[in-house]
Amino acid sequence: MTATHHRPDDIEKKILRAMMTRAAERGWAHASVYQAAEEAGVTLSEARRRFPNKNKVLIYLGQYADQLVLEHHASGTPRERLFDLMMRRLDGFQEYREGVRAVLRHIPFDPKLALMLAVMTESSMEWMAEAAGLDVSGWMGRIRLKSLLALWGHLIRIWERDDSEDLAVTMSGLDKALDRAERLGLLRSATSHFNDDPPEPFSENLDRKAK
């Protein structure tokens, strides 16, 4: 393979694009960094250095989406900030939508991947919660963070099925989910001081709403 010169960030993006295209066409199980490097015109040694295994490509995608979120200074109430930040994170996935869908379909058959993505997503949600001005300290903060994780999982399932051009269905679903979270007292800001009873877990509320 002929060596090709790229800016460092271009190399990652070329491999990511090739990986997600292949995943969309053949499934995540049949996508490989080796094949993506060949298709992207990147030397195998360079691809191996940046992505020693294909799950590292998903870590890169998650970090790219997080960067879109954290470089933006959201304003407004915690609820308004969360809406903005969560939609921005989805914007990071939207370009690779069909590939991400393939990954989501593969997760139930790959416990190692499921665990890696769960840990990565929890870290992302903690950063997002703080960027939105939520208090994630103490035991109440843990409840708030776990509820935010449940909300994100709910949102991803809506986004996965949303074929509207402007993601109107996804935005509507997020709006309703944030309404429920706000009613349950899960969107208190870091500057609030209160002694409320423990809020009902957001995931249980979603399950009951679905019945």
Secondary structure as UniProt FT lines:
FT   HELIX           8..26
FT   HELIX           28..30
FT   HELIX           33..40
FT   HELIX           44..50
FT   HELIX           55..70
FT   HELIX           78..94
FT   TURN            95..96
FT   HELIX           97..106
FT   HELIX           107..109
FT   HELIX           111..131
FT   TURN            132..133
FT   HELIX           138..161
FT   TURN            165..166
FT   HELIX           168..183
FT   TURN            184..185
FT   TURN            190..191
FT   HELIX           202..210
//
